[in-house]
Amino acid sequence: MQEGGVMGMHKLLKNKITEAIKKLGLSEIDPEIEIPKNEEFGDLSSPVAMELAKQLKRPPKEIAEKLISLIDKALFENIEIAGAGFINFRFKKDFIFSELESLLNEGERFLTQDIGKGKKVQIEFVSANPTGPLHLGHGRGAALGSALANILREAGYNVSTEYYINDAGRQVELLGLSVYVALQKFFGKQMPMPEECYKGDYINEIAKEIYELYGNSLKNKSFEEVGDFLIDFSYKKILNEIKKDLEDFGINFNNWVSERKLYHTGEVQRAILKLKELGFIYEKDGALWFRSTAFGDDKDRVVVKSDGTYTYFASDIAYHKNKIERGFDELINIWGADHHGYISRVKAAVQALGMSASQIKILLVQMVNLLRQGKPVQMSKRAGTFVTLREVMDEIGADTTRFIFLTRKSDSHLEFDIEVAKKQSQENPVYYVQYAHARINSIFEKAQLNPQKFYPELFNEDELRIIKKLLLYPMIFELSVQMREPHRITFYLQELAALFHSYYHKYRVISEDAKLTETRLSLCKAVMLVLKHGLRMLGVKAPQKM
């Protein structure tokens, strides 16, 4: 086995460039490695010469030439300069084949690295108000949070997943009031539903269940008399349904934290007191304000109103104080895009409580536009105003739903055509990837052979292209971890599946030629290994048959 082993091509290249930079007597920088958009430009490239141009005050091409002269070329077929100063690298075939051998021998250990070194990361996601069923936006956030937890755990982080239950405040009061109004119909009374209340069929379902359980015992009672009971019953029922939806979506949280509990245990009050002691709380117009402008926010924020009631932000401060005290090295919050304006104040609170801004990362998730045969689906039978995650899961399955949610960067808009998602064709991205795995499994069932070796001289150019794609997976995985972007794996799997399906239609894997059969089975085994790992990171099954 040549130099490289489980390091991965991109790491090896980075080391070679770093060694050359040191020979120039420069302060060490972390050279960027990229995958060329066109394979004609090489296997990997680097804009390092352009990065160094400012420091050296010399043209990038001149720097690139100097670096190339200093790089150990033992593993490279050629190194070329392109454009404004990009350096393109093409590896020797012998090295590529030795890396394939490492992949087959090491298995999944070849695909990942211990990047996290045991650092404690908490990912808080979904955290939907328990006032109605989960919609597609929540589902997209769930898929992102779950996949992110998977890849960070695989990369050596100590990950804890958490759901923050907003079970206090105005929204759950409105839920209780909505159910109260709906309940009156069962008592023979007609009461108009207030404009701000919830109006989906699920409100009537909860009211019906309460009536069936408690009969007329709640009749002629005012909301003030029964409000606490109705709020408690209703939000707990919805929360149980949310938990069931998430469980069926393949998600189980390590922890559930109640906003109500933060108030009952005095954590909200203590958090405000702590900030006051630190000099970040002041009084104005009878209210208490948090000095968030001290940390770059555009204005200070009210935490206690002039009437003595707490704002939502007050409990958010307490919740983040609670997280910090649990000793996490990094906090990741996954929020809906409508929370964009909330980022600066929460980051300010975290910094005031002693964490650096770099230790909290907030990922925004855009809403999902559901289509059916290209036309928007506007309404839900049950929720009344939006399509629920449960409806989509029941129609196309959890795997397909999860995968499609992860086909774009989370802060990009996503159009999701439910009819395309049902197709067993190239149009359906998850089917295309899962089918590649199932297809390889069927090849092995037919071959009844576990390949022990391959013969490099028998690989053709199409197979070499697939091998090079496989060897890029560790880089894609590392980028997904570093950027906190699981969709990079989704993109990669689609590209790998397309290469494999094209190859399958062009060549016979099993033939009378024993050496060629074993060589092609080795390639199939490597493809299967990478597909299975990538799908597992996304929380999607790798089926044996389809």
Helices and strands as residue ranges (DSSP letters): G 5-7, H 9-23, G 39-41, E 44-46, H 48-56, H 60-70, E 76-82, E 86-91, H 93-106, G 107-110, E 120-124, H 136-154, E 158-165, H 170-184, G 185-187, H 201-214, G 215-218, H 223-248, E 255-258, H 259-264, H 267-277, E 281-284, E 287-290, G 292-295, E 301-304, H 312-325, E 330-336, G 337-342, H 343-352, G 357-359, E 360-365, E 368-372, E 375-376, H 389-396, H 398-405, E 414-417, G 420-422, H 429-447, G 456-458, H 461-471, H 473-483, H 487-506, H 514-538
